[in-house]
Amino acid sequence: MFSKYFNIKLVLVFSLFSTVLVAQKQKITVAKAVDTDNDKYVAIFKDIHENPELGFMEVRTAGIIAKELKSYGYKVTEKIGITGVAGVLKNGNGPIVMYRADMDCNAVLELTDLPYKSTKIVKLDDGSETPVTHACGHDVHVTWMLAAAKFMSEHKNLWKGTVIFIGQPAEEPILGAEAMVNDGLYTKHKIPEPDYLFGIHSMPISVGMIAAASGVRMAGTDQFDVTFHGIGGHGSNPHLSKDPILMAASAIMQYQAIISRGIDAKSAAVITVGSIQAGKDNNVIPNKALLKVNLRWFTEKDRRLMIDGITRINEGIAHAYDLPKEKYPTIKFKGWSYPLENNTELTKVVRESIYPLVSDKKFVLDETVVPSVMGSEDVHHLVINNAKKDYAYINVGIANPKRFEDAVKKGQLPFNNHNGNFEVDLSAISFGSKVAITAMLAIFNQ
């Protein structure tokens, strides 16, 4: 009996030892490949950063992705949902794993002093112009994805199955994932439906830190435009007009009462008016005013309460101004997404695979350390209507470690997303590539 248990224990020890050796060998293989190609991907990152493109305008960025994926041996499909790209590589029998990177930039003026900073000015559909930059890290997201794609194509001995890499447009307006699916990603374009979906987002924490947390991680969102229709006139005779600017101003204040008095105090929700557009001259009352509204929510109940409340406030203001029904405010709904909820088991697989990449396990943050955030994503809308919808979406630090340390001492972050001083430290390119590759291998081999 003792001999039997001793043999079992010996087998378990040997199995564990073999697993550690395999993991160590894989770590060395990944590191060598990433370090060898690092200069190439730093150059790609700088190029994309210097040439940012807004949602559904990512023609140049999509072209870079398509060209690279084709050179790695992928079957590439372009112009899915206007500018989306998909690269597929089959490698025997096994799971189908999709990796997504978003491509679009922000309508933000870059404030850094980087030699490859963006100085681009983009003309919008309404004729106006705006400075643009990658202030949310989508440039490095694309770079990490391409590094992972190259590794997977060159190391087929380490995985079996089908891998799909997606360059997704228009994440910022929360439209791109739905656009790709609605354009027939899985039907017309015949991209295989994945068993698992994976993605990475940059985070303004130190390079070498990762947030890989399960459960609900990000809020749901709606983006829509509210237009108040009034009667224009001369600024000296406001009584002869119906001032839409005043209506809009009143609405903005009343919207916030929905949060403070309509939403349960234990729930989290946000109503933000990100833009007010009305009139051009000092002495002219315009005939309309536009509000660009953004909602964040975690439950369908709170979402409905905010939308219905905003609608009632708008109509109440119109009624108070004695406007005819045909001049009541209108709402144009645009992008939206459900809350992002990481699959527990898949996230655990990813998290455990990346422990060897950090100097201390405490630098891999899980749901016990990292709370959910009010930010939103649409990555999961690539699969939410599929039969299989398991996904894991993690965050990788991109801030210079010293800069991060100095900021933390002041109780701050070194910079925020969507701000002109957002800056990806170049060491994050190598580190994030290793995370991407290691996680993908773990998903295939779980």
Protein Blocks (a to p, Z undefined) as FASTA:
>chain_A
ZZmmmmmmmmmmmmmmmmmmmmmmmmmmmmmmmmmmmmmmmmmmmmmmmmccdehilmmm
mmmmmmmmmmnopacdehiehjaccddddehjaddddddddfbdcddddfbfbfkbcfbd
cddfkopacddddfeopmmmmmmmmmmmmmmmmmmmlpgcdddddddehklnopmmmmmm
mnommmmnopacdfbdcdddddfbdehiacddehjfbdcddddddddddddddfklmmlp
ccfklmmmmmmmmmmmmmmmmpcfkbccddddfbdcedjbfkbccfbdcdddddddfbfk
lmmmmmmmmmmmmmmmmmmnopafklgccdddfdddddddddfklmmmmmmmmmmmpmbf
klpccfklmccdfbdcfklmmmmmpmblcdcdddddfbdfklmmmmmmnopafbdehiak
bccdfklmmmmmmmmmmmmmmmmmZZ
